[in-house]
């Protein structure tokens, strides 16, 4: 089992920055991939960015060049640095963990609101 605790969401003006964090605990040696997804009301949850154990990253086209995902394996934590935020980035952001065994775990979500 893996437990996830997210933090760092909030209200920011367009063009601003936020940094999300997600700390994993429990069976952390089984973690393969860590990532961020987001969801707005009435819409499906969508990929934002993922990072595999070897450091390979993947980004949604809508955030390329503005968001950066990173992980600190010693702290079992994944980060999402979000710059040049736009109103359309407003969503509930979820952390997701994929283990080597194929199990999937989700965090509780952290709200990001971009508004003037």
C-alpha positions in Angstrom: 0.0 0.0 0.0 1.1 3.6 -0.8 -0.4 6.6 0.8 -0.2 10.1 -0.8 -0.4 13.5 0.7 -0.6 16.5 -1.7 0.1 20.1 -0.9 0.8 23.5 -2.6 -2.5 24.4 -4.3 -4.1 27.7 -3.9 -5.3 30.9 -5.7 -2.9 32.7 -8.0 -3.2 35.4 -10.6 -2.7 34.7 -14.3 1.0 34.6 -15.1 1.9 33.5 -11.6 3.5 30.4 -10.3 2.7 27.6 -7.9 4.6 24.4 -6.8 2.7 21.3 -5.9 4.2 18.5 -3.8 3.1 14.9 -3.3 4.8 12.8 -0.6 4.4 9.1 -0.7 4.6 6.8 2.3 4.2 3.1 2.9 5.5 0.6 0.3 7.5 3.3 -1.5 10.2 0.9 -2.8 7.5 -0.4 -5.2 7.0 2.9 -6.9 7.7 3.0 -10.7 6.0 6.2 -12.0 4.8 9.3 -10.3 2.6 11.9 -11.9 0.0 14.6 -11.8 -3.4 14.7 -13.3 -6.2 17.4 -13.2 -9.9 17.5 -13.4 -12.5 20.2 -13.8 -16.3 19.7 -13.0 -18.0 17.7 -15.7 -14.8 16.8 -17.4 -12.6 13.7 -17.4 -9.4 13.6 -15.4 -6.5 14.4 -17.7 -2.8 13.8 -17.7 -0.6 16.8 -16.8 2.8 15.2 -16.4 4.5 12.0 -15.4 8.0 11.0 -14.4 9.3 7.4 -14.3 11.8 6.0 -11.9 14.7 6.6 -14.4 13.7 10.2 -14.8 11.9 10.0 -18.1 9.2 12.6 -18.3 6.0 13.1 -20.2 3.9 16.3 -20.5 0.5 17.2 -21.8 0.9 19.6 -24.8 -1.0 22.3 -23.0 1.6 22.6 -20.2 4.9 22.0 -22.1 7.3 24.8 -21.6 5.4 26.1 -18.5 5.3 23.1 -16.1 8.1 21.0 -14.8 7.8 17.7 -13.0 10.6 16.4 -10.8 11.0 13.8 -8.1 13.2 13.3 -5.0 13.5 9.6 -4.5 15.1 10.0 -1.1 12.0 11.9 0.1 9.6 9.8 -2.0 8.2 13.1 -3.2 7.1 14.3 -6.6 6.8 18.0 -7.5 5.1 20.0 -10.1 6.4 23.5 -10.7 3.8 25.5 -12.6 4.8 28.8 -14.2 3.0 31.2 -16.4 -0.3 29.9 -15.1 -3.5 30.6 -17.1 -7.1 30.6 -16.1 -7.6 27.3 -18.0 -5.1 25.7 -15.7 -7.8 26.0 -12.9 -8.6 22.5 -11.7 -8.3 19.9 -9.0 -4.9 18.4 -9.3 -4.3 14.8 -8.3 -1.1 12.9 -7.7 -0.9 9.4 -9.0 1.5 6.6 -8.2 2.1 3.5 -10.4 3.9 0.6 -8.8 6.1 -2.0 -10.5 3.4 -4.5 -9.8 0.9 -2.4 -11.7 -1.1 -1.0 -8.7 -2.3 2.5 -8.9 -2.8 5.0 -6.1 -4.3 8.5 -6.1 -4.0 11.4 -3.7 -6.9 13.3 -2.4 -6.5 16.3 -4.8 -5.4 19.9 -4.3 -7.2 22.8 -5.8 -5.5 25.2 -8.1 -7.4 28.4 -9.1 -6.0 30.9 -11.5 -7.9 34.1 -11.5 -7.5 37.9 -11.2 
